[in-house]
Amino acid sequence: MSLKGSRTKRLCGIVLVAAVMLAGLAGGGQAQGQQVLTVAQLFNPEDMSPWNFTTLATVDIWEHFLEPLTAFDRKGNIYGVVAESWQMAKPTEWIVKIRRGMKFHDPKYGELTAEDVKFTIDEGVKQGTVIRRLLPKPLQEGSVEVVDRYTIRWKLGEPGTGGLPNVMSLIHITSKAYIEGEGKDTYKRQPMGTGPYKPVEFVTNQRIVGDLNPNYWGRKPGFQRIVWRIMGDALTAKNALLAGEVDVYQFVPPEAIPEVQRNPRTRIVETVSARMLFMIMNASEPPLDNKLLRQAFNYAVDKKTIVEQLYRGKAIALRAPMQESLPELNKKLNGYPYNPQKARQLLQQAGYKGEQIRLNAPTQRITLGKELGEAVAGMLQRVGVNVDLKLAEWGSYAPPLLAGKMSGVSLSGMGNILFLPEFVFSLWMLPGGQGDVYTKGRPATWERDVAQVSLMAKGNPRRQPLLDKLQAEALEWAPWILLINLRDVYALNNRVNWEPYPAEIRNFKDAKPRN
């Protein structure tokens, strides 16, 4: 749907004319005198509000329109965006200072203030929102007070978390007055923020368009317009890149890399990813409530073959339920080595009687997700597991997965965008997180141990031993089939200068046209 008003109609006309006349120059070429960056988007976002999203790929888009309290650079260093400074007053209270002079896209809504920050946080921690499940429990049960126009006091429900500055990167601030006036349904397609781009068009299953914000408070981006073209599959995205129709193609499958490298107009860039892939086993239902069965499934999966043959070396086998990119990874652990004989023995000890196990995998979003699901299904079948493979598009796959309603075994992934090892547990293995339902019966000590870790600063001599203990216990309890840690591979048109972020942050505000 397009934005309303005569101004919007003129903008839509420009976009349509440009699409027809300059299809081959839709990337970094000139369109109506503009420098345009075109990004291949592999699925259609449904909700652009800052508290409900099913994937980071949605955040990739609206982060150009909305801005977070804090953010990370390419080295993982944190810096303030909406939040100019922050300080822990005591273990249950933080004082956050808001940057002055940040104006919303529509002058009608004026300057961003502490009232907008409080409103956004309050909406985010309400029951039923996606963002609530991403926040540590102390924040879910906390409250925000406005001290003055540019200061908030954030009170936590219990001591923690020392990682609040990291967590604040999840909170993207919007206008209180805009939401109260236009409503949340309008906001889903017409977000209001202070970002370097302002939304001008949202056409379902076709494109999302953002134009340069002339009143942006920070450094001006290199492109005057960004177009996210919605594409149904990776093959379409690759062909569009090679034809010069898009500038950026993310999640490049390994088999497409040589073709991109051979093309004189395109190149490959990559980085070690903060994303790991695993299969959630719903331990709240039999027979997956049996730990021996879950361990058997892990021994049945040949990760070496998956890395070498399916991902062609662009991945690393997981040794623990933790991203390989995090320095807090317990490097003494060796995961579950491939051992089909051991898998069969454990299945027998678990009393497995051939019950059908549903295995769910998405056909989009996760690189080679369909093929990975098929590979794991085949490996489980070879040790005697009765597998029912179910494939689905990401739009219908993600909501029940993240709501804890997926039965059986489900392919998922986690990009640790907070650079916090305890985030793995709070998100996927503890009460309040989106994986709570799947880990019923987990050790009762995990919640206490994670709370202790969250209060410890990095460098505390007690922190790493406690994290090592948590990782070892989670490996043995086996809530997941451990799979791989990805390398993020991007294909770029040579007319674009941009480097990827390690934490799956696809922010293009510092992308520039090559001269």
C-alpha positions in Angstrom: 0.0 0.0 0.0 1.2 3.6 -0.7 1.2 6.5 1.7 -1.7 8.9 1.3 -1.9 12.4 -0.2 -0.9 14.1 -3.4 2.7 14.2 -2.4 2.7 10.4 -2.1 1.1 10.0 -5.5 3.9 12.0 -7.1 6.5 9.9 -5.3 4.8 6.7 -6.4 4.8 8.0 -9.9 8.5 8.7 -9.8 9.2 5.2 -8.5 7.1 3.5 -11.2 8.6 5.5 -14.0 12.1 4.8 -12.7 11.3 1.1 -12.5 10.1 1.0 -16.1 12.7 3.2 -17.7 15.7 2.3 -15.6 15.3 -1.3 -14.7 18.9 -2.0 -15.6 20.1 0.9 -13.6 18.0 0.2 -10.5 21.2 -0.3 -8.4 23.8 2.4 -8.0 22.8 4.1 -11.3 21.0 7.4 -11.7 17.2 7.4 -11.4 15.5 10.8 -11.8 18.8 12.4 -10.8 19.2 10.3 -7.7 21.8 7.8 -6.5 19.7 4.6 -5.8 20.8 1.6 -3.8 18.7 -1.5 -4.5 18.7 -4.5 -2.1 17.4 -8.0 -2.8 15.0 -8.8 0.0 14.1 -12.5 0.2 10.8 -12.3 1.9 8.0 -9.8 2.5 7.9 -8.0 5.9 4.5 -7.9 7.5 4.9 -5.6 10.4 7.3 -2.6 10.5 6.5 -1.7 14.1 9.5 -1.7 16.5 8.0 -4.3 18.9 6.8 -7.0 16.6 9.1 -8.6 14.0 9.8 -12.2 13.1 13.3 -11.9 11.7 16.3 -9.6 11.7 15.7 -9.1 8.0 12.7 -6.9 8.9 14.9 -4.9 11.3 17.3 -4.4 8.5 14.7 -2.4 6.7 13.1 -0.3 9.5 16.4 0.4 11.1 16.9 2.9 8.3 13.7 4.6 9.3 13.8 4.2 13.1 16.9 4.4 15.3 18.0 2.4 18.3 19.1 3.6 21.7 22.5 2.0 21.1 24.2 0.3 18.2 27.4 -1.7 17.4 30.2 -0.9 14.9 31.8 -3.6 12.7 34.2 -4.5 15.6 31.4 -5.1 18.1 32.0 -1.8 19.9 28.9 -0.2 21.3 28.0 3.4 20.8 25.0 5.6 21.6 22.5 6.6 19.0 19.2 7.9 20.6 20.9 7.3 24.0 23.7 9.8 24.3 25.0 8.3 27.6 23.9 5.8 30.2 25.0 5.0 33.8 24.0 2.3 36.3 22.9 4.1 39.4 22.4 0.8 41.3 21.9 -2.8 40.2 18.2 -2.2 39.7 18.3 1.3 38.2 19.9 3.0 35.1 19.9 6.6 34.1 19.8 7.2 30.3 20.4 10.6 28.7 18.6 11.2 25.4 20.3 12.9 22.4 19.0 16.4 21.6 18.0 17.6 18.2 16.7 14.4 16.7 13.7 15.4 14.6 11.0 13.0 13.4 10.5 12.7 9.6 7.2 14.6 9.7 7.7 18.0 11.3 4.3 17.7 12.8 5.8 15.4 15.5 8.7 17.6 16.3 11.7 16.4 18.3 12.3 13.0 19.9 12.2 13.3 23.7 12.2 11.1 26.8 8.4 10.7 26.5 8.9 8.9 23.1 11.5 6.7 24.6 9.3 5.8 27.6 6.4 5.1 25.3 8.4 2.9 23.0 9.8 0.8 25.9 6.4 0.5 27.6 4.8 -0.8 24.4 7.7 -3.2 23.8 7.5 -4.9 27.2 3.7 -5.5 27.0 2.6 -9.1 27.0 2.5 -10.7 23.6 5.0 -8.6 21.8 8.0 -10.1 20.0 10.5 -7.7 21.6 9.4 -8.7 25.1 10.6 -12.2 24.5 14.0 -10.9 23.4 14.5 -8.9 26.6 16.0 -10.3 29.8 13.5 -11.0 32.6 14.6 -7.9 34.7 13.7 -5.6 31.8 10.4 -7.4 31.2 9.4 -6.7 34.7 10.9 -3.2 34.9 9.5 0.3 34.5 10.6 3.6 32.9 10.2 7.1 34.4 10.7 10.4 32.7 13.1 12.5 34.7 13.1 15.5 32.3 12.8 16.1 28.6 16.0 14.3 27.8 16.4 11.9 30.7 14.8 8.6 31.7 15.2 6.4 34.8 14.9 2.7 33.9 14.1 0.6 36.9 14.6 -3.1 36.7 12.3 -5.8 38.2 15.3 -7.4 39.9 19.1 -6.9 39.9 20.6 -7.0 36.4 21.4 -6.7 33.7 24.9 -5.4 33.5 24.5 -5.8 29.7 21.7 -3.2 29.5 23.7 -1.0 27.0 23.9 -4.0 24.7 20.2 -4.8 25.1 19.3 -1.2 24.4 20.3 -1.9 20.7 17.0 -3.8 20.4 14.9 -0.7 21.3 14.1 1.4 18.3 12.3 4.6 19.2 9.2 5.9 17.5 6.8 8.9 18.0 4.3 8.6 20.8 2.1 11.2 19.2 2.1 9.5 15.9 1.0 6.1 17.3 -1.7 7.7 19.4 -2.9 9.7 16.5 -2.6 7.2 13.6 -2.9 3.8 15.4 -0.7 0.7 15.3 -2.3 -0.8 12.2 -1.2 2.3 10.2 2.2 2.1 11.7 2.8 -1.5 10.4 3.3 -0.1 6.9 4.1 3.6 7.7 6.7 3.8 10.5 7.6 7.1 11.9 11.2 7.7 13.1 14.3 9.9 13.1 16.4 7.7 10.8 18.6 8.7 7.8 15.8 7.6 5.4 12.1 8.1 5.5 9.6 5.6 4.1 7.8 6.6 0.9 6.3 3.4 -0.4 5.4 -0.1 0.7 4.0 -2.4 -2.0 3.3 -5.9 -0.6 5.4 -8.6 -2.2 7.1 -6.0 -4.5 9.2 -3.3 -2.9 9.8 -1.0 0.0 11.2 2.5 -0.8 13.0 4.9 1.5 14.2 8.4 0.5 17.0 10.4 2.1 15.9 12.4 5.2 17.0 16.0 4.5 16.8 16.9 8.2 18.8 13.9 9.5 20.8 14.9 12.6 23.8 12.7 11.8 26.1 12.0 8.9 24.2 12.0 5.6 24.1 8.6 3.7 25.8 8.2 0.4 22.6 7.1 -1.5 19.6 9.3 -1.9 17.2 6.4 -2.1 17.1 2.8 -1.0 14.8 0.2 -2.7 14.3 -3.2 -1.1 13.0 -5.4 -3.9 11.0 -8.3 -2.5 12.1 -11.6 -4.2 10.7 -15.0 -3.7 13.9 -17.1 -3.8 17.7 -16.9 -4.0 17.9 -17.8 -7.7 15.8 -14.8 -8.6 18.0 -12.6 -6.4 21.2 -13.9 -7.9 19.9 -13.4 -11.5 18.8 -9.8 -10.6 22.3 -9.1 -9.2 24.1 -10.5 -12.3 21.8 -8.5 -14.6 22.6 -5.3 -12.7 19.1 -4.9 -11.4 20.1 -5.0 -7.7 23.2 -3.9 -5.8 23.2 -6.1 -2.8 22.3 -9.8 -2.5 22.6 -11.3 1.0 22.6 -15.0 2.1 24.4 -16.1 -1.1 24.3 -19.9 -1.3 27.7 -21.5 -1.8 26.9 -22.9 -5.2 26.3 -19.3 -6.5 29.6 -17.9 -5.4 31.7 -18.9 -8.4 29.2 -17.4 -10.8 29.2 -14.1 -8.9 33.0 -14.1 -8.8 33.3 -14.6 -12.6 31.1 -11.7 -13.4 33.3 -8.6 -14.0 30.5 -6.3 -12.5 30.0 -8.1 -9.2 32.1 -9.4 -6.2 31.8 -11.5 -3.1 32.4 -10.1 0.4 32.1 -12.2 3.6 32.6 -12.2 7.3 32.4 -14.7 10.2 28.8 -14.6 11.2 27.3 -14.2 14.7 24.5 -16.6 13.5 24.4 -20.3 14.4 21.9 -22.8 13.0 20.4 -25.5 15.1 17.3 -27.6 15.4 15.0 -27.0 18.4 13.6 -30.2 19.9 10.4 -29.6 21.7 11.2 -31.2 25.0 7.7 -30.5 26.3 6.2 -33.3 24.3 7.1 -37.1 24.1 9.2 -38.7 22.9 11.4 -35.6 22.7 11.1 -35.1 26.5 13.6 -38.0 26.7 17.2 -36.6 27.0 18.7 -39.9 25.6 16.6 -39.5 22.4 17.7 -35.9 22.0 21.3 -36.9 22.4 20.8 -39.7 19.8 19.6 -37.2 17.3 22.8 -35.2 17.8 25.0 -38.2 17.2 23.1 -39.1 14.1 23.9 -35.8 12.3 27.1 -35.6 10.2 28.1 -32.0 10.6 31.4 -32.4 8.7 29.5 -33.5 5.6 27.0 -30.6 6.0 29.9 -28.1 6.2 32.0 -29.5 3.4 29.3 -30.7 0.9 26.2 -28.6 1.5 27.9 -25.3 2.6 31.2 -25.8 0.7 33.3 -24.8 3.6 31.4 -21.6 4.3 30.4 -22.7 7.8 31.9 -24.2 11.0 30.5 -27.2 12.9 29.1 -26.2 16.3 30.9 -27.6 19.4 28.5 -26.0 22.0 25.2 -24.1 22.1 27.1 -20.9 21.6 28.2 -18.8 18.6 31.8 -19.6 17.4 32.4 -15.8 17.1 32.0 -15.1 20.8 35.2 -15.1 22.9 33.2 -16.7 25.8 32.7 -19.9 23.9 33.7 -22.9 25.9 36.5 -24.2 23.7 37.0 -27.4 25.8 33.7 -28.8 24.5 33.6 -30.9 21.3 29.9 -31.1 20.7 28.5 -34.3 19.4 30.8 -36.1 16.9 29.1 -38.1 14.2 28.5 -41.6 15.6 25.5 -43.4 14.0 26.2 -46.5 16.1 26.0 -44.5 19.3 22.8 -42.9 18.0 21.2 -46.3 17.5 22.2 -47.4 21.0 20.8 -44.3 22.6 17.5 -44.7 20.6 17.2 -48.2 22.0 18.0 -47.1 25.6 15.4 -44.3 25.2 12.8 -46.8 24.4 12.1 -45.3 21.0 9.3 -47.3 19.2 9.3 -45.7 15.8 7.0 -42.8 16.7 6.8 -40.3 13.9 8.9 -37.2 14.5 7.9 -34.1 12.6 10.9 -32.1 11.3 10.2 -28.5 10.2 12.3 -26.4 8.0 11.8 -23.1 6.2 12.3 -22.6 2.4 13.5 -19.0 2.8 15.5 -16.7 5.1 18.0 -19.4 6.3 20.7 -20.1 3.7 20.0 -23.5 2.3 17.3 -24.1 4.9 15.3 -26.4 2.7 18.4 -28.5 1.8 19.6 -28.5 5.4 16.3 -29.8 6.6 16.3 -32.5 3.9 19.9 -33.5 4.8 19.1 -33.8 8.6 15.9 -35.7 7.9 17.9 -38.2 5.8 20.5 -38.7 8.5 17.9 -39.3 11.2 16.2 -41.8 8.9 19.4 -43.7 8.4 19.6 -44.5 12.1 16.0 -45.6 12.3 14.0 -42.4 13.1 10.6 -42.1 11.5 10.8 -38.6 10.1 7.9 -36.5 8.6 9.6 -33.5 6.9 7.4 -30.4 6.7 8.6 -27.4 4.6 7.1 -23.9 4.8 7.7 -20.4 3.6 9.3 -18.1 6.2 6.2 -15.9 6.6 4.1 -18.8 7.9 7.0 -20.7 9.5 8.4 -18.0 11.8 5.4 -16.9 13.9 4.5 -20.3 15.4 8.2 -21.1 15.9 8.9 -17.9 17.8 5.6 -18.2 19.8 6.7 -21.6 21.2 4.0 -23.5 19.2 6.1 -25.7 16.9 5.8 -29.4 17.4 8.6 -31.8 16.8 12.0 -30.7 15.6 12.4 -27.3 14.0 15.3 -25.7 12.1 16.1 -22.3 13.6 19.0 -19.9 13.9 20.2 -17.2 16.2 22.3 -14.2 15.4 23.8 -12.9 18.6 23.2 -9.2 17.8 23.9 -8.2 21.4 27.4 -9.8 21.7 26.2 -11.3 25.0 26.7 -15.1 25.6 24.0 -15.1 28.3 21.5 -13.9 25.6 21.6 -17.5 24.1 20.1 -18.8 27.3 17.7 -15.9 28.1 16.2 -16.0 24.6 16.0 -19.8 24.0 16.2 -21.7 27.3 14.7 -19.7 30.1 11.3 -18.3 31.3 10.2 -15.2 29.4 12.2 -16.1 26.3 10.8 -17.4 23.0 12.3 -20.9 23.6 10.8 -21.3 27.1 8.2 -23.9 26.0 10.7 -26.0 24.1 13.0 -26.5 27.2 10.5 -27.7 29.8 12.3 -29.9 32.3 15.6 -28.0 32.0 17.9 -27.8 35.1 16.5 -25.4 37.7 19.9 -23.8 38.3 20.1 -22.3 34.8 17.9 -19.3 35.6 19.9 -18.5 38.7 23.3 -18.9 37.0 22.3 -16.7 34.0 21.1 -14.0 36.4 24.5 -14.1 38.1 26.3 -13.9 34.8 24.3 -10.9 33.7 25.4 -9.0 36.8 29.1 -9.6 36.2 31.2 -7.3 34.1 33.5 -8.8 31.5 36.8 -9.6 33.2 35.1 -10.7 36.4 37.1 -13.9 37.3 33.9 -15.8 38.2 32.1 -15.0 34.9 33.8 -17.3 32.4 33.8 -20.4 34.7 30.0 -20.0 35.2 29.5 -19.6 31.4 31.6 -22.7 30.8 29.4 -24.6 33.3 26.2 -23.4 31.6 27.4 -24.4 28.1 28.6 -27.8 29.3 25.2 -28.5 31.0 23.2 -27.3 28.0 25.3 -29.5 25.7 24.6 -32.6 27.9 20.9 -31.7 28.3 20.6 -31.4 24.5 17.7 -29.0 23.8 18.9 -28.7 20.2 20.5 -30.7 17.4 23.7 -28.7 17.0 24.5 -27.8 13.4 26.7 -25.0 12.2 28.0 -21.5 12.6 27.7 -19.7 9.3 29.9 -17.3 7.4 27.8 -14.4 6.1 28.3 -14.2 2.3 27.1 -11.1 0.3 27.3 -10.4 -3.4 27.7 -6.7 -4.3 27.6 -4.8 -7.5 31.0 -3.2 -8.0 29.5 0.3 -8.2 28.8 0.1 -4.4 31.2 0.5 -1.5 30.0 -1.3 1.6 31.4 -3.8 4.1 29.3 -6.3 6.1 28.8 -6.4 9.8 29.6 -9.5 11.8 26.3 -9.5 13.7 24.0 -9.7 10.7 23.4 -5.9 10.8 22.6 -4.9 7.3 22.6 -1.2 7.7 23.5 0.7 4.6 23.6 4.3 5.9 27.4 4.3 5.3 27.2 2.6 1.8 28.5 4.8 -0.9 28.6 4.8 -4.7 32.0 4.1 -6.2 33.3 7.0 -8.3 
